Every structure is written in C-alpha cells, then in structure tokens.
Amino acid sequence: MDTLNATIEMTPEQEKHLLDIKEAFTQLVDTKYRKGQAEHGGSLWEKRGLIDMAIDEAIDQVTYLITLKRQLELLGVDPGYRTE
C-alpha cells in the first residue's frame, strides 16, 4: 500500500464509498478484459490502428464529459467546478 494514501484520514462513509468504487471497477475490468481476450487475444503490437483507436476513445470520453457538464449547467445542476 502507498504510504502517502495510508495517512489520509477518511470517514467511514468515505471508506465505504471507496470500497464500493474499487469493487465495481474490479468487476468491470475483469469482465471487459476477459471479453477482450476472447474477442481479440492479447498481442497488442499485432492490433493495426490500436493507438489511433485509443486516441479516438480518449477524445470521445472528453467529449462526453464536456457535454454532460454543459447539459448539467443547462439544467441548473452545479457540476462542481474545481477551484484550484
């Protein structure tokens, strides 16, 4: 365990929330990884266009998040802007 993270105090509710996120992520990544292995195998260097596809996916993710942020603003929901 990272000693920096071990020193950060959190409430029991925050600890539970973190555990829920980690458990959900573990299940999602396990399912996604197994599906990807079954469909495509594991030799990434043999995947033509993989880097460009990954860049496209990253652009999509940012697009979705900016769109969600703007839609929340239009609905009057504070998306929680960073102050730093």
C-alpha positions as CSV (number, residue, x, y, z in Angstrom):
1,M,0.0,0.0,0.0
2,D,1.2,3.5,-0.8
3,T,2.3,5.1,2.5
4,L,1.0,8.5,1.4
5,N,-2.5,7.2,0.8
6,A,-2.4,5.3,4.1
7,T,-2.0,8.5,6.0
8,I,-5.1,10.3,4.6
9,E,-7.9,10.2,7.1
10,M,-11.4,9.5,5.8
11,T,-14.7,9.0,7.3
12,P,-16.3,5.5,7.5
13,E,-18.7,6.7,4.7
14,Q,-15.8,7.7,2.5
15,E,-14.1,4.4,3.1
16,K,-17.3,2.5,2.1
17,H,-17.7,4.7,-0.9
18,L,-14.1,4.0,-2.0
19,L,-14.5,0.3,-1.4
20,D,-17.7,0.3,-3.5
21,I,-15.9,2.0,-6.3
22,K,-12.9,-0.4,-6.1
23,E,-15.2,-3.4,-6.1
24,A,-17.3,-2.1,-9.0
25,F,-14.1,-1.3,-11.0
26,T,-12.6,-4.7,-10.3
27,Q,-15.8,-6.4,-11.6
28,L,-15.9,-4.2,-14.7
29,V,-12.3,-4.5,-15.6
30,D,-12.4,-8.3,-15.1
31,T,-15.4,-8.6,-17.4
32,K,-14.0,-6.2,-20.0
33,Y,-10.6,-7.9,-20.0
34,R,-12.0,-11.4,-20.4
35,K,-14.3,-10.3,-23.2
36,G,-11.4,-8.5,-25.0
37,Q,-9.2,-11.6,-24.7
38,A,-11.9,-13.8,-26.1
39,E,-12.6,-11.5,-29.0
40,H,-9.1,-10.2,-29.8
41,G,-6.4,-12.1,-28.0
42,G,-3.5,-10.3,-26.2
43,S,-0.8,-9.3,-28.7
44,L,-1.3,-5.5,-28.8
45,W,1.5,-5.0,-31.2
46,E,-0.5,-7.0,-33.8
47,K,-3.5,-4.8,-33.5
48,R,-3.4,-2.5,-36.5
49,G,-4.6,1.0,-35.7
50,L,-4.8,0.4,-32.0
51,I,-3.1,3.6,-30.9
52,D,-5.3,5.7,-33.2
53,M,-8.4,3.8,-31.9
54,A,-7.3,4.5,-28.3
55,I,-6.8,8.2,-29.1
56,D,-10.3,8.3,-30.7
57,E,-11.7,6.7,-27.5
58,A,-10.0,9.3,-25.3
59,I,-11.4,12.1,-27.5
60,D,-14.9,10.5,-27.1
61,Q,-14.5,10.4,-23.4
62,V,-13.6,14.1,-23.1
63,T,-16.5,14.9,-25.5
64,Y,-19.0,13.0,-23.4
65,L,-17.8,14.6,-20.2
66,I,-17.8,18.2,-21.6
67,T,-21.3,17.5,-23.0
68,L,-22.5,16.2,-19.7
69,K,-21.1,19.2,-17.8
70,R,-22.8,21.6,-20.2
71,Q,-26.1,19.7,-20.0
72,L,-26.0,19.8,-16.2
73,E,-25.3,23.5,-16.3
74,L,-28.4,24.0,-18.6
75,L,-30.5,22.0,-16.1
76,G,-29.2,24.3,-13.3
77,V,-27.2,21.5,-11.6
78,D,-23.8,22.6,-10.3
79,P,-21.3,20.2,-11.8
80,G,-18.8,21.0,-9.0
81,Y,-16.1,23.1,-10.7
82,R,-12.5,22.9,-9.5
83,T,-11.3,25.9,-7.6
84,E,-7.6,25.2,-7.8
